């Protein structure tokens, strides 16, 4: 288990390092999303690949092990010895790993059950390809798969800006919830690795960039940026859903002002990644 964790950690750090220095500031959002998810998957697969290595000393090692075992048998004292379990540093780390993972599993299940309970118990309104779930909680709109959750009073009084609904609808159309579930499940078992938290942040930020792009197709960028600033202090605590993030508004506005890179720039990025993956094998 320990070798797997070490190898997966190294893979995550290397993949994230490449993304941080070469891709994160480029407006190639779909490709960046693909890169982040594939990097997570490869980081779990690469440590499982075993390359067989032939050794000329297999027979000699076996003979030495046999001689060692026979010597141990010959020197065993006839007196029965009672051994007591000892608490080692490795046992403490294993116990800590299990406890934290169990807490994260419980958190994940509670948040997921809360969402499902709201879907089943709340009033719903069909809205094109999505379903709007009217809840009593005072919150900004947020989404989970094909469901958009909004405050019932604000929705019925027409106080929810259409751009906010379009933003969450974009999350639904692009199935961003699948990415979130993947990163949260991996986070349960790799919580100790700082790279997994960095991946989580970048994936969710990429989601916001993509949803903003969809909104700007039919909205004025200046008006939309002003709207983001107006709702800056409002946030939602459920980590499983897509929502406006306080610390990410600035990055989102900066990304809106960027133009798409040229075809040559994209080609250079793709070439660099292919070379990088070949070297990492």
Order of alpha helices (4+ residues) and beta strands (2+ residues): alpha-alpha-alpha-alpha-beta-beta-beta-beta-alpha-alpha-alpha-alpha-alpha-alpha-alpha
